[in-house]
Amino acid sequence: MKKITIARPGYPYIIAALALGTVFLVVFPPPALLFFSLALFFGYFFRDPERLSPLTRDSIVSPADGRILKIEKISEPQFMQAEAWKISIFLSIFDVHINRSPYAGSILYSRYIPGKFRAAYRDDVSSGNERNLIGLQTEHGKLLVVQIAGMLARRIVCWIKTGDTVERGARIGMIRFGSCTELYLPLHANIKVKEGERVRGGETIMGEFAKSYTKKCS
């Protein structure tokens, strides 16, 4: 039987719900069931399953669980400063909310941008919502992961910092409750997913780098 792991940010929510449920069970039982149910929901929401990334070296994995909303070619001005593939992933409250590194490399860029909390499936969340940018330098060039808060998500958690080295599939943070995660890839990456597809963080192959293209980290 596999061990069930819960992400550390979930413990305060679970403990608070259990404590309130216990208090109400003693002094006024009717609301107790609500708080015990919330504790179960928080345990489910903050679940942190182990994931096995593909063995192929040039594969780029999904940074999040969820459904692909859009794949488009745009200009990315913040970190890559070039034309790039942008893949937007919507996470509902039922998805695992752990974010993972799409590829192995060094964290060269990290920037938190405050903003609004509009629904994460809207087209304008990239520029208007609260978000956190994580720029990764790899042997094939630059990649960017953007954590975006949604209408219910009011807390973006990032576990890495500039200068860190990460492996493909490594945990880099999470977003509490409904949200969106964006992945920006260089144009020489071959996209392997399509709009509407469901993906799993750290496992689903989003794209592949051509073996003939290798750009060493500077």
N, C-alpha and C positions, 0 to 999 in steps of 0.2 A: 504494500500500500504506500503510495507516494505521500511524502510529507507536505502538508499545506503550509505555505509561507505567506506571511502578511508583511507588507512594506511598513517600515518604521513610522512614516507619517500617519498611518492609520490608527496606531495605538491610542493616542489621546481621544479620538472619536469613540473608539470601542469602549475604552475604560469609562469615559463620561456617560455613555449610554447605559452601560451595565450598572454603574453607581446609581444613576437616577432611577433605573428600573428597580433596583434593590430597595431604595428608599421608599418609593411609591408602593412596593409590594408590602412593606411593613405598615405605612401610615394610611395609604389610600390605594388599594390594589388595582382598580380599573385601568389607570394609565400605564401600569407596569408593563403590560404586554406590548404596548407601543414602543417603549424604550428598549425592551429586549429584542424586538423585531428590528429596530434601528441598529442595534449592536451586530446582529446577524448580517444586515445589509452592508454595514461598514466593513465587516470581515470579508464579505464577498467582493466589495468594490476595491479594497486595497490588496487583493490577492496578488501574489508575485510569483508566478510559476517559472520553473526552470525552462529554458529554451535551448535547443541545439541548432546552431547556425550551420549552413551548408559547408561542406569541406572544400568546395572549389574556391581557389584563392581570389579569383576576380569577381566573385558575386557580391552584389550590394544588397543588404537585407533591409527589411522595413524597420523604420524607427519606432513604429507603434502598431497596436492592434486597431482594427476599424475597417471602414469602407472607403475606397478611393472615390473622392468627389470629382476631381478634375486632374487632367494631365495636360500641361501646356508649355509652350516655349516662351520665355520672357527674359527681360534683362534684370539681373540681380545686382543692385548697386552697393549693398552693404559690405559683403565679404568677398564674394567671387568676382564682382565687378566685371561681369561678362554675361553673354547670353547663356541661358541654362534651362534645363528641364525642371519644371516645378510640379511636384506630385503632392496633392492635398489629401489628407486622410482625416475623416471625421470619426471621432470617438464618442459613442453614446455612453450613458452611465453604466451600461452592462458590459462594456469592453474592459479589458485589462488596461490600466492607465500608466504602466511603466514605459518610459521611453528608453530606447536602446541605440547604441552607436551603429550606423549603417555599414561602417567599414573601419578597418584598423588605421590608426594614424595619431597625429598630435593635435591637441586643441590650441589653435592659434587665435581664436576670436570668441569673445563672449560678451553679449550686450543685452541688458534688460531694458525694455521699453514699456512704460506705463501706458494704459489706454482704457478703452471702454470694455464692457462685458456683453457684447451682442451675441446672438445665437451663432455657434461655431460653424454652422453649415452655410452662412452667408458669404457672398463673394468678396465683401469688403473687410473681412476680419484680418486679412494680411496687413492692412495699413492702419486699421483703427482700433483693434482690440489690444489688450495687454498681452505682451509676448516676450519671449526670451530667445535670443539667437545664439547658436552654437556652431562655430566655424571649424571645420576639420581639414587639416592638410594630410593628404594621403600620397602614396607613391604614384597615383594616377591624376593628381591634381586636387583641387579644392571641392569640398562638399559642405552643404549647410543644412542644419536641422533647426526648425523654428517651432518652439512650443507656444501655442496660442490658447489663452483662456477663453472660455465660452460664457454663456449666460449663467450657468450654474457653477462654473469653475472660477474660483476667486483666489486661487493660490497655485502659482507655478513653482515647482521645486526642481532645482538643478544641483546635481551631486558632483559635478566636475568643474574645473577652473582652467583658465589659460595656462598652458605649460604642461598639462597632464597628457599622458599617453594612454590611449584606449584600444582595446581589441574589438573586433567586429562582434556585435551582439551584446557588448557590455552595457550594463545599466548606467544611464547618464542622468536620469531624473524622472519626474512624473508630473501630471497635471491633475488636480483634484476635481473630480466630477466631469460633466460633459465638456468636450474641448476639441481642438483640431491640432494636428501636427503636420508640418510641411517639410518635404525633402527636396532640396535643390541639387541637381546633378549636372556635371559638365556635358556638353552636347556630344562628346565622343562616347558617352555611356549608351549602351543599347538597352532600351526600356523593355521589360519583360512582363509588365502588368497592363491592365486596361481599366478604364473608368467603370465604377460600379462593383469592382472586384473587392472581396473581403481579404484582408491581409493580417498576418500575425507578426508582431514585433520580434525581431531577432531570427526569424525563420523564413518568412516569405521572401523570395528573390525578387527585388524590384527592378534590377537591371544588372548588366555585366559590363566590365571594362574589356576592351579588346586587348588581347595578350601582347600585341605589338606596340601598344601605347603605354609607356611607363614614364612618369614624371616624378623624379625623386624630390623628397621634401627638402626645402631650403633651410 
